[in-house]
Amino acid sequence: MTYSPLEKRTLAKGFGVMMGEMIFGLNGPWLFHGFGLNIPEAAAVGWLVGAAVGYECVDAWLRMRRRRRDRSSVPDRLGAVQHHGA
């Protein structure tokens, strides 16, 4: 099955959300207990923060990758320059 670029980006962002939820959600009680939260509240805050961090990390990675790919290389630019000789 072939995925379109939009589907690939959506799957990658979903994977980032899932990984962020797993990492921050499991470590939420340890990370957020200093704010006076009990274990379920700290896990919920960790889950929300992890989802946001995971999404943003993958989104930033995809943007950098797309920007790098959209840039033209130096030989392409030099080939596009027309020289007018006499």
Backbone torsions as a table, in degrees:
resi	resn	phi	psi	omega
1	MET	NA	131.2	-179.5
2	THR	-101.2	132.8	179.5
3	TYR	-102.4	145.6	175.0
4	SER	-75.9	163.1	178.5
5	PRO	-57.7	-36.9	178.4
6	LEU	-64.7	-42.1	178.7
7	GLU	-65.9	-38.1	178.3
8	LYS	-64.5	-42.6	177.9
9	ARG	-64.4	-40.4	179.5
10	THR	-65.3	-42.5	177.3
11	LEU	-63.9	-40.2	179.0
12	ALA	-65.0	-42.1	179.0
13	LYS	-66.3	-39.1	176.3
14	GLY	-62.7	-38.9	176.4
15	PHE	-64.3	-40.4	177.6
16	GLY	-62.9	-41.8	177.2
17	VAL	-62.1	-45.4	-179.1
18	MET	-61.4	-45.3	-179.4
19	MET	-66.4	-40.6	177.5
20	GLY	-62.7	-40.8	177.7
21	GLU	-63.2	-42.9	-178.7
22	MET	-66.7	-45.5	-175.9
23	ILE	-69.8	-52.5	-176.0
24	PHE	-76.6	-33.6	179.7
25	GLY	-65.1	-43.0	178.8
26	LEU	-70.6	-32.9	-179.4
27	ASN	-95.4	1.4	-179.1
28	GLY	-56.3	-46.8	178.9
29	PRO	-59.9	-34.8	179.1
30	TRP	-76.0	-38.7	-176.8
31	LEU	-75.9	-36.8	-169.8
32	PHE	-112.6	9.6	179.6
33	HIS	-69.8	-22.4	178.9
34	GLY	-68.6	-13.7	178.8
35	PHE	-90.6	8.3	179.0
36	GLY	81.7	19.1	179.8
37	LEU	-90.5	145.3	173.2
38	ASN	-79.7	177.8	-171.9
39	ILE	-60.9	-49.3	179.6
40	PRO	-63.5	-38.3	178.8
41	GLU	-66.8	-41.6	179.5
42	ALA	-65.6	-37.4	177.4
43	ALA	-66.8	-38.6	178.8
44	ALA	-66.3	-42.4	177.7
45	VAL	-64.6	-41.5	176.9
46	GLY	-61.6	-38.9	178.9
47	TRP	-63.6	-46.0	-180.0
48	LEU	-66.2	-44.8	178.9
49	VAL	-63.7	-42.3	179.6
50	GLY	-62.9	-39.7	178.2
51	ALA	-62.7	-44.1	-179.7
52	ALA	-66.7	-44.1	-179.4
53	VAL	-65.2	-43.6	179.2
54	GLY	-61.9	-43.6	178.7
55	TYR	-63.2	-47.1	-177.7
56	GLU	-66.1	-37.4	178.6
57	CYS	-63.7	-46.8	-179.9
58	VAL	-67.9	-38.8	178.3
59	ASP	-62.2	-43.5	178.2
60	ALA	-64.7	-40.5	178.3
61	TRP	-63.0	-43.1	179.2
62	LEU	-65.9	-38.4	178.5
63	ARG	-65.3	-42.8	178.4
64	MET	-64.1	-41.0	-179.8
65	ARG	-64.5	-42.2	179.7
66	ARG	-67.7	-40.4	179.4
67	ARG	-64.0	-40.7	-179.7
68	ARG	-65.8	-37.6	-179.2
69	ARG	-74.4	-32.6	-177.9
70	ASP	-76.4	-20.8	178.6
71	ARG	-67.0	138.0	176.2
72	SER	-88.4	152.1	-178.7
73	SER	-84.2	166.2	-176.8
74	VAL	-61.5	-45.9	179.9
75	PRO	-60.5	-32.2	177.9
76	ASP	-65.2	-41.0	-179.7
77	ARG	-68.5	-39.4	-179.9
78	LEU	-67.4	-34.1	178.8
79	GLY	-70.7	-25.2	-178.4
80	ALA	-80.7	-17.6	-179.1
81	VAL	-75.6	129.5	179.3
82	GLN	-97.5	130.7	179.4
83	HIS	-98.8	126.5	178.4
84	HIS	-103.7	107.4	-179.3
85	GLY	-98.7	155.0	179.4
86	ALA	-99.3	NA	NA
